[in-house]
Amino acid sequence: MKSLNPNDVNRLKELLGKSQNVLITTHHNADGDAIGSTLGMALVLKYEGKKVDIVTPNNYPHFLKWMPGSEMIKVYRGNEAEVKTLADEADLLLCIDYNDPARLKEAAGTIFASRAPVVLIDHHPEPKDFYSLGFSEIDLGSASELVYHILRELGLENRIDKDVATNLYTGIMTDTGCFSFSCSYPGVFEVVADLISKGIPKDDIHSLIYDNYSDARMRLMGYCLNEKMVVIPEYNTAYISLSRKELEKFSHLPGDTEGFVNLPFSIKGIKLTAFFVEKKDHVKISFRSRGDFSVNDLARNNFRGGGHTNAAGAEWDLSLESTVQRFVDLLPEYAGQLK
């Protein structure tokens, strides 16, 4: 990774030096990178004597709740008054792993009513203009890796202990699919090597993330593969869709469908996958691709979404059936790119 802008690093150092109450926020439906990056940063700032709180808009997956420092996380939904107090008292607001206030959903109004300076730390393309200081590094595979580099540039590398390293490693591992995508540059492995040198339980981390599901989740996965996966070979594409009723049948919990969008890549030749989940008032869509096909463009141009070249998402306000049909109808336009 190229060096961070030294003026930006110095500005962040000044802001941190003046702050005592730091509020860290991350996106709705927080994943491993969201939790890992925020906890990694939060622990270091706590070591530096700051009062630090983390806010997630809604609850996050149970298989991430073992992570060091997770007691600092406040869920906005159900704790609105407490979060409002935290936002009012904050003298620095760190926005990690998202680049648009809309990613905070209903928590956005409360959080951004704060008068604190806003710092962006993110790796998604095309950030909205809502911050006073920004670290936007779209070439990195995870926000956790960016936090690692920022901490080193701030001269806080000595604060990256086993707990901090555990959180950052978890974020990098999950956002790169266990180092199977978004990590084709040597630097990420240099970072991981340093984190492993801190004595983190690497194998245990993997098990806690990927071997910590319920039998209902495994049955849901089998149902998706056997009953719900649709393969369209002429476009090297596959997709899975789930209704609310189907999720309820399998006692769905937050995070249970994490990674399902990647399952069809085990089929020879698949270059594009999509995963559609029916919510109360919209359909949540996840897109993944292999090679040069940009699902960021697909999501942005057709579903008001966005993300990275090979991983993107969107929300659509039509029915599940209509949303899936829209996706299928678009495929002929991309036939040449999906060969």
Phi, psi and omega in degrees: 000139175295155181296147176291153179300118183298329178293321178293320179297317179295323178295318177296320179299320178295315180298318179294323180296329182272345188265151174235330181243100184257127176250122180253132180235152174217178195280162173305145184055055184303137180251191183299322180288320178300313181288317181297316182291319181290318179292322177299312178294317184298317181297318179297316180293326175296319176300330180278004176092012180273152166275123187230134172229152177239137177239128168250140182300320179223178183296154181243165189302143182298331184283004174250358189279358174277349192292141184303127179091003185297344177293345178280350185276129174248131176270124183299313184295114183098350180227039187300318182294318179297317180294323177300319177296317178299317180294320180294325184272346184293141173247005172202133181242119177255125180252107189244131176070029169204155186231017182211125180306334180298338179292349177271356180054229186290346179280345187301315182300317180292314183296312186273006166282347177298145178268005183288150173301144184251126179242127178264133173227104191203164181231016178266146183287157173056061179292147174287160182267087182225008187234159178265339178216131185229137170242096183242106185237089188285349179277352180271149183279349183201155173291330180297321177294322178296317177301318178304311181295321179297315180300320178293318180294331177282355182080023183251021182299333179290345178273354179278085180268192183300318182292314178298314180298322177300315180294314182293321177298317179301316179297316180294315182300313184288322184281351175250012180058050184057044175066035178255347176207164180057028180211041183271022179239144186299329187302323183296326180283333173293319177297312181298320178300318178295318180296319178297326180295345179280359177090022182293150178277076189306310183292322178295322179300313179301316181294319180296330180276312191256351179239039188228032183257166177276164175295331178296322179294321178294322178293325176296319178299315179298320178298317179300316183289320186276323188249334192245345182283128178245126180251130179242085190299327182295343177242013180049044188231148173216151177214160177227140176228143179227133176273166176299321180297319179293320177298317180297323180302327182255023175050050185301135174241156178307130179093351183296330181263008178304126177088351182298329181298336182274347186304317183293348179293346175288349178275131181303129174092349182291127180245340182224132175230155176218148180226122185246128179234125180283124174253182184299317185230014178195176174245125177272130183239135171241134177240143173221152178215164174241145179081215187270356183290125185267106173284343172299313178295318179300313182291317184291319185279340187235342185226016180056032180248208180164182181156230180252175179303315185254003179209121182211169180211171180196167171230136185232140189261019172261180180292165178300314182297316181293323180293314178298317180296323177300316179298311181298320181294336180281338188302321179302330179294335184251013185305315181298323181283341185259007178290000000 
